[in-house]
C-alpha cells in the first residue's frame, strides 16, 4: 500500500490510542524528511534512483504539521470517519426502527425499492445523519491542510496531491479526457431517462419525477448517484437470458471465503503469486458479529514483505465477487513490488493501484468467465448479440455512469481547496457540478445547511478521488494490452472483440502484468505504462472501443425514439446564501432554457454557478430552518430571469488556501487503496 502505513496496524484500536501512535510515527517520518532535505544540495551528483527517492521524500504530508495541529487534524478526520461509519437511518415504513446501516440495509433498499417516497426518505436521511454533521469539521480541516501544504513548500494541497501524477498540465489533461468520454455518457443518460419514463413505476410517479429533457433524480438511481443500479429497468433485451449470477452463487453455496479463493485462483492461473497463509488467517472477509468497523472494502500492506490483508464485509453477490477480485488486485500489486526499496513500494501513480484490481474484473465479469465458473449457461447463437448488448449495458451502468461522478468529486474538492469556492457556497457548488457534468438532481431543494459531498466516504475520510476516474480509463488500456498478449483479442477479427476477452489462464498476460507491477513507483508512470501498453499517455480509445457496440446501439435507439441528448433544468436544486455585497435576486428556471450537456468548465477557470442548479437566498430567509423531511413537494419551473452568481469570491489566502493531504494520520487504510 502506498504512502505511510502505520495507521493500518492500529485500525481496529480505539481512536485515542490510534492518534497517539500516529503522532509518534509522524515524528519518525519528519526526522527522515529533514535528513532528506539536507541532500538537496548534492542531488545533481546522485544517480537516477537516488534522485527519485529524494523527490518522493521531499513531500512529507500532514506529518509536517506542528504536533498540536497534527493532533487536531487526526481528531477531525477520526471524528468524520466515526460519524460516517456509525451512521444509521430510520426505516420509512417503521419510524421507530432507526438502526439501518449503509452496507447492511440502506444500499439494499436503494437498489431494490421502487417506492420513490421511500427512496427519497433514505437518501435525505443518510445525508442528514452524515454530511450535515460533518460540515463544521470540514471547515476546520481545510486550513490545517493548507498549513501542511505550505510546510511542504506547496502553494496549496491541490498542488501537493497532484504532484503524484508528475505532470504540469494534469488538470487540463483530465478535463480533456472527460471531453472525449462525454458523448458516450450522454447517449447512456438519454437512454436511461427515456426508459425510466417508459416503465412508469408506482402509478406514474417516476414518470413525473423523470422529466422528458431534465436531469435524472439521484435518489431513484443509487445512494450517491455514482453508478446506476437499475439494470432490470433498462436492459436492452429483457427477454434474453438473464445474467442473474447472484442467485446462482447463493444456490451453489458460495461463501465470502470461496469468493476470495476464486480471486486468488485467477491470479495463480496467470502464473502470479498466491497470497500467503497469513492472509487467510488475519483478513476480515465478513462483518464481525460484535463491534463497529468501517466496512468499506480495503487492502492492507504491513510492509514486511509477508503480511497482506483485506478488510471487506462481503456478501454473496456478483458485485462483491467482483470487489473481491479488485481487492486481490491490490494485494497482488503489494506482493509484486515488495522487493523494491520501501519508498517505491507503491503504484506508479495512484490510479494504477485501482486499475489493476478492476483490470482483472474485466475478465471475470464476462459471460465466458461466468460460464467457466459454472455460474452462467451459454445460450443459443440466436440470442448472442442480445446477451452481449445486455452485458455491455450492465458494464456501462457500472463503468460509464461512474465517470462523471468520479471526475466531479475532485473537481469540487480542488475548487474548495484552492479557494475558488468559498465555504458558504460549498453545497450548492456541489449541486452545480452534479447537474452540469452528471445530469443529476436531488429529490428536494438543498441548502447551505446541508453538506452533501461528505455523505460520500472519501470526503468523510479526506481521501482524493480522481484516481478512480483515471483508473476507469487506464484499466481498459491495460486490458487491451493483456488481451493482445493472450490472443483473446484481435482488432481485425470481429469474432474476438475486446469486450469478450477473458485473460484467465494466460501465462503471457500474467508475465506482462508482473513486469509492470514489480516496478512499483521506481519509474515515472509514463514509462511504466509504456512497458505494458506501448503508450505513454492515458487514453480513452480502449474504453470507447470496448463499449463501441453498445454506443452504436444507443445512438440508433435514441435516434429512433427521437430522444433529446443532454438535459435542461426542470426545477430549483440548491439555494445559495447571498453575500453581504452580493445581489439579493431570487432566481428561477425556465423549461425552455437552452439544453445543457455534460461539458465541464475548464478545470483551471473559476466556475460560475449553473443557470439551472441554484439560486440565492435573500438575507431575511438565509437562516430559516430547512425541512429535509418534506420530500415530495412538487417543483414547478417558471419563466426565468437571468441568473446572477454570487458577486464575490473569497480573496486569495496564499499559503493557507484549502488543500487535501496524504493522510498519514488517518485511522483508515492508505487512501491510494480505498474504494
DRENRO-831911 format. One line per field, with one value per residue (C-alpha): residue number from 1; residue in three letters; x, y, z. Coordinates in steps of 0.25 Angstrom, whole numbers, plus 5000, padded with zeros to 4 digits. Each point is the difference from the previous one (the first is absolute). Last residue first. Layout:
! residues N
resi <- [NUM|...]
resn <- [ALA|...]
xx <- [X|...]
yy <- [Y|...]
zz <- [Z|...]
This chain:
! residues 675
resi <- [675|674|673|672|671|670|669|668|667|666|665|664|663|662|661|660|659|658|657|656|655|654|653|652|651|650|649|648|647|646|645|644|643|642|641|640|639|638|637|636|635|634|633|632|631|630|629|628|627|626|625|624|623|622|621|620|619|618|617|616|615|614|613|612|611|610|609|608|607|606|605|604|603|602|601|600|599|598|597|596|595|594|593|592|591|590|589|588|587|586|585|584|583|582|581|580|579|578|577|576|575|574|573|572|571|570|569|568|567|566|565|564|563|562|561|560|559|558|557|556|555|554|553|552|551|550|549|548|547|546|545|544|543|542|541|540|539|538|537|536|535|534|533|532|531|530|529|528|527|526|525|524|523|522|521|520|519|518|517|516|515|514|513|512|511|510|509|508|507|506|505|504|503|502|501|500|499|498|497|496|495|494|493|492|491|490|489|488|487|486|485|484|483|482|481|480|479|478|477|476|475|474|473|472|471|470|469|468|467|466|465|464|463|462|461|460|459|458|457|456|455|454|453|452|451|450|449|448|447|446|445|444|443|442|441|440|439|438|437|436|435|434|433|432|431|430|429|428|427|426|425|424|423|422|421|420|419|418|417|416|415|414|413|412|411|410|409|408|407|406|405|404|403|402|401|400|399|398|397|396|395|394|393|392|391|390|389|388|387|386|385|384|383|382|381|380|379|378|377|376|375|374|373|372|371|370|369|368|367|366|365|364|363|362|361|360|359|358|357|356|355|354|353|352|351|350|349|348|347|346|345|344|343|342|341|340|339|338|337|336|335|334|333|332|331|330|329|328|327|326|325|324|323|322|321|320|319|318|317|316|315|314|313|312|311|310|309|308|307|306|305|304|303|302|301|300|299|298|297|296|295|294|293|292|291|290|289|288|287|286|285|284|283|282|281|280|279|278|277|276|275|274|273|272|271|270|269|268|267|266|265|264|263|262|261|260|259|258|257|256|255|254|253|252|251|250|249|248|247|246|245|244|243|242|241|240|239|238|237|236|235|234|233|232|231|230|229|228|227|226|225|224|223|222|221|220|219|218|217|216|215|214|213|212|211|210|209|208|207|206|205|204|203|202|201|200|199|198|197|196|195|194|193|192|191|190|189|188|187|186|185|184|183|182|181|180|179|178|177|176|175|174|173|172|171|170|169|168|167|166|165|164|163|162|161|160|159|158|157|156|155|154|153|152|151|150|149|148|147|146|145|144|143|142|141|140|139|138|137|136|135|134|133|132|131|130|129|128|127|126|125|124|123|122|121|120|119|118|117|116|115|114|113|112|111|110|109|108|107|106|105|104|103|102|101|100|99|98|97|96|95|94|93|92|91|90|89|88|87|86|85|84|83|82|81|80|79|78|77|76|75|74|73|72|71|70|69|68|67|66|65|64|63|62|61|60|59|58|57|56|55|54|53|52|51|50|49|48|47|46|45|44|43|42|41|40|39|38|37|36|35|34|33|32|31|30|29|28|27|26|25|24|23|22|21|20|19|18|17|16|15|14|13|12|11|10|9|8|7|6|5|4|3|2|1]
resn <- [UNK|UNK|UNK|UNK|UNK|UNK|UNK|UNK|UNK|UNK|UNK|UNK|UNK|UNK|UNK|UNK|UNK|UNK|UNK|UNK|UNK|UNK|UNK|UNK|UNK|UNK|UNK|UNK|UNK|UNK|UNK|UNK|UNK|UNK|UNK|UNK|UNK|UNK|UNK|UNK|UNK|UNK|UNK|UNK|UNK|UNK|UNK|UNK|UNK|UNK|UNK|UNK|UNK|UNK|UNK|UNK|UNK|UNK|UNK|UNK|UNK|UNK|UNK|UNK|UNK|UNK|UNK|UNK|UNK|UNK|UNK|UNK|UNK|UNK|UNK|UNK|UNK|UNK|UNK|UNK|UNK|UNK|UNK|UNK|UNK|UNK|UNK|UNK|UNK|UNK|UNK|UNK|UNK|UNK|UNK|UNK|UNK|UNK|UNK|UNK|UNK|UNK|UNK|UNK|UNK|UNK|UNK|UNK|UNK|UNK|UNK|UNK|UNK|UNK|UNK|UNK|UNK|UNK|UNK|UNK|UNK|UNK|UNK|UNK|UNK|UNK|UNK|UNK|UNK|UNK|UNK|UNK|UNK|UNK|UNK|UNK|UNK|UNK|UNK|UNK|UNK|UNK|UNK|UNK|UNK|UNK|UNK|UNK|UNK|UNK|UNK|UNK|UNK|UNK|UNK|UNK|UNK|UNK|UNK|UNK|UNK|UNK|UNK|UNK|UNK|UNK|UNK|UNK|UNK|UNK|UNK|UNK|UNK|UNK|UNK|UNK|UNK|UNK|UNK|UNK|UNK|UNK|UNK|UNK|UNK|UNK|UNK|UNK|UNK|UNK|UNK|UNK|UNK|UNK|UNK|UNK|UNK|UNK|UNK|UNK|UNK|UNK|UNK|UNK|UNK|UNK|UNK|UNK|UNK|UNK|UNK|UNK|UNK|UNK|UNK|UNK|UNK|UNK|UNK|UNK|UNK|UNK|UNK|UNK|UNK|UNK|UNK|UNK|UNK|UNK|UNK|UNK|UNK|UNK|UNK|UNK|UNK|UNK|UNK|UNK|UNK|UNK|UNK|UNK|UNK|UNK|UNK|UNK|UNK|UNK|UNK|UNK|UNK|UNK|UNK|UNK|UNK|UNK|UNK|UNK|UNK|UNK|UNK|UNK|UNK|UNK|UNK|UNK|UNK|UNK|UNK|UNK|UNK|UNK|UNK|UNK|UNK|UNK|UNK|UNK|UNK|UNK|UNK|UNK|UNK|UNK|UNK|UNK|UNK|UNK|UNK|UNK|UNK|UNK|UNK|UNK|UNK|UNK|UNK|UNK|UNK|UNK|UNK|UNK|UNK|UNK|UNK|UNK|UNK|UNK|UNK|UNK|UNK|UNK|UNK|UNK|UNK|UNK|UNK|UNK|UNK|UNK|UNK|UNK|UNK|UNK|UNK|UNK|UNK|UNK|UNK|UNK|UNK|UNK|UNK|UNK|UNK|UNK|UNK|UNK|UNK|UNK|UNK|UNK|UNK|UNK|UNK|UNK|UNK|UNK|UNK|UNK|UNK|UNK|UNK|UNK|UNK|UNK|UNK|UNK|UNK|UNK|UNK|UNK|UNK|UNK|UNK|UNK|UNK|UNK|UNK|UNK|UNK|UNK|UNK|UNK|UNK|UNK|UNK|UNK|UNK|UNK|UNK|UNK|UNK|UNK|UNK|UNK|UNK|UNK|UNK|UNK|UNK|UNK|UNK|UNK|UNK|UNK|UNK|UNK|UNK|UNK|UNK|UNK|UNK|UNK|UNK|UNK|UNK|UNK|UNK|UNK|UNK|UNK|UNK|UNK|UNK|UNK|UNK|UNK|UNK|UNK|UNK|UNK|UNK|UNK|UNK|UNK|UNK|UNK|UNK|UNK|UNK|UNK|UNK|UNK|UNK|UNK|UNK|UNK|UNK|UNK|UNK|UNK|UNK|UNK|UNK|UNK|UNK|UNK|UNK|UNK|UNK|UNK|UNK|UNK|UNK|UNK|UNK|UNK|UNK|UNK|UNK|UNK|UNK|UNK|UNK|UNK|UNK|UNK|UNK|UNK|UNK|UNK|UNK|UNK|UNK|UNK|UNK|UNK|UNK|UNK|UNK|UNK|UNK|UNK|UNK|UNK|UNK|UNK|UNK|UNK|UNK|UNK|UNK|UNK|UNK|UNK|UNK|UNK|UNK|UNK|UNK|UNK|UNK|UNK|UNK|UNK|UNK|UNK|UNK|UNK|UNK|UNK|UNK|UNK|UNK|UNK|UNK|UNK|UNK|UNK|UNK|UNK|UNK|UNK|UNK|UNK|UNK|UNK|UNK|UNK|UNK|UNK|UNK|UNK|UNK|UNK|UNK|UNK|UNK|UNK|UNK|UNK|UNK|UNK|UNK|UNK|UNK|UNK|UNK|UNK|UNK|UNK|UNK|UNK|UNK|UNK|UNK|UNK|UNK|UNK|UNK|UNK|UNK|UNK|UNK|UNK|UNK|UNK|UNK|UNK|UNK|UNK|UNK|UNK|UNK|UNK|UNK|UNK|UNK|UNK|UNK|UNK|UNK|UNK|UNK|UNK|UNK|UNK|UNK|UNK|UNK|UNK|UNK|UNK|UNK|UNK|UNK|UNK|UNK|UNK|UNK|UNK|UNK|UNK|UNK|UNK|UNK|UNK|UNK|UNK|UNK|UNK|UNK|UNK|UNK|UNK|UNK|UNK|UNK|UNK|UNK|UNK|UNK|UNK|UNK|UNK|UNK|UNK|UNK|UNK|UNK|UNK|UNK|UNK|UNK|UNK|UNK|UNK|UNK|UNK|UNK|UNK|UNK|UNK|UNK|UNK|UNK|UNK|UNK|UNK|UNK|UNK|UNK|UNK|UNK|UNK|UNK|UNK|UNK|UNK|UNK|UNK|UNK|UNK|UNK|UNK|UNK|UNK|UNK|UNK|UNK|UNK|UNK]
xx <- [4950|5012|5013|5007|4994|5008|4991|4992|5003|5006|5014|5008|4988|5007|4994|4989|5000|4994|5008|5008|5013|4993|4986|4995|4988|4987|4990|4991|4988|4992|4996|4989|4989|4992|4985|4993|4986|4996|5003|4991|5007|4990|5002|5003|5011|4996|5009|5011|4993|5010|5001|5000|5014|5000|4986|5002|5013|4994|5004|5007|4996|5006|5001|4994|5008|5013|5009|5011|5013|5014|5008|5011|4991|4994|4985|4995|4991|4989|4989|4992|4988|4996|4988|4986|4996|5005|5007|4998|5010|4997|5009|5006|5013|5014|5007|4994|5002|4987|4998|4998|4988|5001|4993|4989|4992|5000|5013|5004|5007|5009|4995|4986|4993|4993|4997|5008|5011|5001|5001|5010|5009|4998|5003|5013|5004|4998|5008|5011|5001|5014|5004|4997|5007|5012|5000|5000|5015|5009|5014|5013|4995|5007|4990|5007|5014|4994|4991|5013|5007|4988|4999|5014|5009|5002|4985|4998|5009|4994|4987|5004|5008|4989|4990|5008|5003|4985|4995|5010|4996|4986|4991|4989|5002|4985|4997|4986|4999|5013|4994|5005|4990|5001|5014|5009|5001|5004|4997|5002|5014|5005|5010|4990|4990|5011|5001|4985|4998|5011|4994|4986|5006|5005|4987|4993|5013|5000|4986|5003|5013|4993|4994|5009|4998|4996|4993|4986|5003|5003|4988|4990|4989|5011|4997|4985|5003|4987|4997|5005|4987|4994|4987|4993|5003|5014|5003|5009|5006|5014|5008|4991|4990|5010|5009|4990|4996|5014|5001|4987|5006|5013|4994|5003|5013|5005|5002|5013|5008|5010|4995|4985|5003|5008|4990|4989|5008|5004|4986|4997|5008|4996|4985|5002|5007|4990|4989|5011|5005|4989|4988|5009|5003|4985|4998|5012|4994|4986|5006|5008|4987|4993|5011|5001|4985|5000|5013|4992|5004|5012|4996|5005|5006|5008|5013|5004|4986|5003|5013|4993|4989|5011|5001|5013|5008|4996|5002|5014|5002|4992|5010|5012|4992|4999|5015|5004|4991|5009|5013|5010|4994|5007|5012|5010|5004|5002|5010|4994|4999|4986|4996|4993|4994|4993|4995|4994|4993|4994|4995|4994|4992|4994|4998|4992|4992|4996|4995|4993|4992|4997|4993|5003|5003|5014|5003|5014|5013|5011|5014|5015|5011|5012|5009|5001|4993|4986|4993|4985|4988|4987|4985|4992|4994|5005|4999|4990|5001|4994|4996|5012|4997|5005|5014|5009|5014|5009|5001|4997|5010|5010|5000|5007|4992|5003|5011|4998|5000|4987|4992|5005|4994|4986|5002|5002|4987|4993|5005|4994|4986|5002|5003|4988|4991|4994|4989|4997|4986|5005|5010|4989|4991|5012|5003|4987|5005|4986|4998|4994|4986|5004|5007|5006|5001|4994|4992|5007|5013|4996|5012|5006|5013|5005|4986|5005|4990|4995|4990|4987|5006|5009|4988|5005|5002|4989|4995|4988|4998|5004|4992|4986|5004|5004|4987|4992|4993|5012|5008|4999|5009|5001|5004|5012|5003|5001|5009|5009|5001|5003|5011|5006|5002|5005|5010|5006|5001|5006|5013|5009|4996|5003|5014|5002|4996|5010|5011|4997|5001|5013|5008|5012|5001|5007|4987|5004|5001|4985|4998|5010|4995|4986|5005|5004|5012|5010|5012|4997|4997|4991|4992|4999|4994|4990|4996|4998|4992|4991|4997|4992|4990|5000|4996|4989|4994|5001|4986|4993|5008|4997|4986|4993|5006|4995|4987|4998|5003|4992|4988|5001|5001|4988|4992|5004|4996|5007|5009|5011|5013|4996|4995|5012|5010|4993|4999|5013|5011|4994|4994|4985|4999|4988|4988|4990|4996|4996|4996|5011|5010|5009|5014|5014|5013|5011|5011|4997|5000|5012|5008|4996|5005|5013|5003|4998|5008|5011|5001|4999|5011|5009|4997|5006|5011|5004|4997|5010|4993|4989|5007|5015|5003|5015|5001|4995|5009|5012|4996|5000|5014|5005|4995|5006|5014|5004|5009|4988|4994|5012|4993|4987|5007|4997|4985|5001|5004|4988|4991|5006|4998|4985|4997|5004|4992|4988|5001|4999|4988|4994|5001|4993|4989|4998|4999|4990|4992|4998|5008|4994|5008|5013|5009|4994|5004|5015|5000|5004|4999|4997|4994]
yy <- [5008|5003|4996|5013|5005|4992|4992|5008|5007|5012|5004|4999|5005|5005|5014|5009|5015|5013|5013|5002|5004|5011|5004|5005|5007|4993|5001|5012|5002|4988|4995|5007|4992|5007|5000|4987|4997|4989|4986|4993|4992|4990|4998|4985|5000|5009|4993|5009|5012|5012|5009|5015|5006|5006|5005|5014|5001|4996|4986|4999|4990|4987|4989|5005|5011|4994|5006|5008|4992|5005|4995|4990|4987|5007|4998|4986|4996|4991|5006|5012|5003|5014|5006|4995|4995|5013|5001|5009|5009|5008|5013|5006|5004|4999|5009|4993|4986|4993|4986|4990|4992|4986|4992|5009|4994|4994|5004|4994|4988|4993|4991|5002|4987|4998|4986|4995|5010|4995|4986|5002|5008|4989|4989|5006|5003|4986|4994|5010|4997|4994|5009|5012|4995|4997|5014|5007|5002|5003|5003|4993|4989|4986|4993|4993|5007|5013|5001|4998|5011|5010|4996|5005|4989|4994|5002|4985|4993|4986|5004|5002|4987|4992|5005|4996|4986|4998|5003|4990|4990|5001|4991|5010|5012|5001|5009|5001|5015|5002|4993|4987|4995|5013|4997|5012|5006|4986|4997|4987|4999|4999|5011|5008|4999|5005|5013|5002|4998|5009|5011|4997|5001|5013|5007|4995|5002|5015|5003|4991|5008|5013|4996|5006|4995|5009|4990|5006|5005|4986|4993|5008|5007|5011|5005|5003|5011|5006|5013|5006|4996|4988|5000|4987|4986|5005|5002|4993|5003|4995|5012|5012|4995|4993|5012|5010|4991|5000|5016|5000|4992|5008|5014|5006|4993|5009|4992|5004|4999|4990|4989|5002|5001|4988|4992|5003|4996|4988|4995|5005|4990|4987|5005|5002|4986|4991|4999|4995|4989|4994|5003|4998|4985|4997|5006|4992|4987|5003|5004|4986|4993|5006|4996|4986|4997|4993|4993|4992|5003|4997|4996|5009|4998|4987|5007|4999|5005|5013|5001|5000|5009|5010|5006|4993|5005|5015|4997|4997|5014|5006|4995|5006|5013|5004|4998|5007|5013|5004|5001|4989|4992|5000|4993|5010|5006|4987|4996|4990|4985|5002|5004|4988|4996|5014|5000|4986|5005|5012|4990|4992|5012|5000|4985|5001|5012|4992|4989|5011|5005|4986|4998|4992|5011|5004|5010|5002|5002|4994|4996|5000|4995|4994|5011|5008|5012|4997|5001|5002|4999|5007|4997|5011|4993|5011|4992|4999|4989|4986|4990|5003|5004|4990|4999|5005|4996|4994|4985|4999|5011|4993|4988|5008|5005|4993|5005|5002|4990|5005|4989|5004|5013|4994|4990|5011|5006|4987|4999|5013|4996|4987|5007|5009|4988|4994|4989|4997|5006|5012|5002|4997|5011|5009|4997|5004|5003|4999|4992|5010|5005|5013|5004|5014|4999|5013|4996|4988|5007|5011|5001|5012|5004|5013|5005|4999|4991|4995|5002|5005|5010|5007|5005|5000|5014|5005|4998|4992|5001|4989|5003|5000|4987|4994|5003|4993|4991|4995|4997|5007|4990|5010|5011|4992|4995|5014|5005|4988|5002|5015|4997|4989|5009|5011|4991|4995|5015|5004|4991|5008|5013|4992|4997|5015|5004|4990|5006|5014|4996|4993|5010|5001|4985|4990|4994|4999|5015|5001|4999|5011|5010|4997|5002|5014|5009|4989|5000|4989|5009|5007|4987|4997|5014|4998|4987|5007|5011|4990|4991|5010|5002|4985|4998|5011|4993|4986|4999|5004|4990|4988|4999|5010|4994|4986|5005|5007|4988|4991|5008|5003|4985|4997|5011|4995|4986|4991|4993|4991|5007|5011|4991|4991|5012|5004|4987|4992|5010|5013|4996|5000|5002|5009|4991|5009|5007|4986|5001|5010|4994|5009|5003|4996|5006|4993|4999|5014|5007|4992|5004|5015|4998|4994|5010|5011|4993|4998|5014|5005|4991|5005|5014|4998|4992|5011|4996|4993|4987|5005|4997|4997|5004|5000|4986|4996|5009|4995|4986|5004|5007|4987|4991|5010|5000|5012|5012|5008|4998|5006|5012|4992|4990|5008|4999|4985|5002|5009|4990|4988|5008|5003|4986|4996|5011|4996|4986|5006|5008|4987|4993|5011|5000|4985|5000|5011|4994|4986|4989|4992|5009|4999|4992|5008|5013|4996|5000|5014|5000|4989|4987]
zz <- [4989|5009|4994|4998|5013|5009|5009|5010|5013|4993|5005|4987|4992|4987|5000|4996|4998|5004|4997|5012|4993|4991|5005|4987|5003|5002|4988|4997|4992|5003|4986|4992|4993|4989|5003|4997|4998|5010|5003|5010|5011|5006|5015|5002|5010|5011|5011|4995|5006|5001|5011|4997|5000|4986|5000|5003|4993|4986|4997|4986|4990|4995|4990|4987|4996|5005|5011|4994|4998|5004|4988|5000|4999|4988|5001|4998|4988|5006|4991|5003|4991|4998|5009|4996|5014|5006|5013|5012|5007|5013|4999|5012|4993|5007|5010|5012|4993|4996|5005|4988|5000|4993|4989|4995|4989|4986|4994|4987|4996|4989|4989|4996|4996|4987|5003|4987|5003|5014|4996|4989|5009|5011|4990|4995|5014|5004|4989|5003|5015|5000|4989|5008|5012|4991|4994|5013|5001|5012|4994|4998|4991|4996|5009|5011|5000|4995|5013|5009|4992|5001|5015|5003|5004|5014|5003|5001|4990|5004|4994|4986|4998|5007|4990|4988|5007|5003|4986|4994|5011|4996|5009|5000|4991|4996|4988|4995|5002|4991|4988|4995|4990|4993|4997|4995|5014|5006|5014|5008|4994|5015|4997|4992|5012|5009|4992|4999|5015|5004|4991|5005|5015|4995|4999|5013|5007|4996|5006|5012|5002|5000|5014|5011|5014|5011|5009|4999|4985|4996|5007|4992|5009|5001|4987|5005|5010|5004|5006|4987|4994|4992|4993|4999|4994|4995|4985|4991|4986|5003|4996|5001|5011|5009|4998|5004|5011|5006|4999|5007|5012|5001|4998|5014|5000|4989|4987|4992|5012|4995|5009|4997|4985|5001|5008|4990|4988|5010|5000|4986|4993|5008|4998|4985|4999|5008|4989|4990|5010|5007|4992|4988|5005|5001|4986|4994|5006|4994|4987|5000|5004|4988|4991|5005|4999|4987|5004|5010|5015|5008|5015|5011|5013|4997|5002|4986|4996|5009|4992|4987|5004|5003|5014|5004|4988|5003|5015|4998|4995|5011|5010|4992|4997|5015|5002|4987|5004|5011|4991|4997|5012|5013|5006|4994|5014|5006|4990|4990|5004|5004|4986|4996|5014|5001|4986|5002|5013|4992|4990|5011|5004|4985|5000|5013|4994|4988|5010|5008|4988|4996|5014|5012|5010|5004|5011|4995|5006|4992|5005|4997|5009|4994|4994|5013|4995|5007|4987|5001|4990|5002|4999|5008|5012|5010|5012|5012|5010|5001|4990|4991|4986|4990|4993|5011|4996|5011|4998|4985|4997|5010|4991|4989|4987|4987|4991|4985|4989|4994|5006|5013|4999|4997|5011|5010|4995|5001|5015|5003|4995|5008|5013|4998|4998|4988|5002|4986|5001|5006|4988|4990|5006|4999|4986|4994|4986|4994|4987|4990|5004|5006|4987|5001|5015|5006|5012|5005|4998|5010|5010|4993|5004|5007|5004|5015|5005|4987|4989|5005|5010|4989|4992|4986|4993|4991|4986|5001|5015|5010|5012|4993|4993|5013|5006|4989|5009|5008|4987|4987|4992|4989|5008|5005|4986|4995|5011|4998|4985|5001|5011|4992|4988|5009|5006|4986|4996|5013|4998|4992|5008|5013|4995|4996|5014|5006|4991|5004|5015|4997|4992|5009|5000|5010|5005|5014|5001|4998|5015|5003|4990|5005|5014|4998|4995|5004|5008|5010|5011|4991|4997|5015|5002|4989|5006|5013|4994|4993|5013|5008|4989|4998|5015|4999|4988|5006|5006|4987|4993|5008|5007|4991|4988|5004|5003|4986|4992|5009|5000|4985|4997|5009|4993|4986|5003|4990|5011|4996|4999|5009|5011|4999|5001|5012|5007|5003|4994|5004|5013|5004|5016|5001|5001|5006|4987|4995|4985|4996|5009|5008|4997|5005|5001|5007|4989|4995|5013|5004|4988|5002|5014|4996|4990|5010|5011|4990|4996|5014|5004|4988|5004|5014|4994|4990|4986|4991|5003|4992|4987|5000|4986|4996|5003|4987|4993|5008|4996|4985|5002|5006|4988|4990|5006|5009|4996|4996|5014|5007|5006|5003|5009|5012|4997|5002|5014|5003|4993|5008|5013|4996|4997|5014|5006|4992|5006|5014|4995|4994|5013|5008|4990|5000|5015|5001|4988|5006|4993|4988|4990|5008|4991|4988|5006|4998|4985|4995|4985|4990|5004]
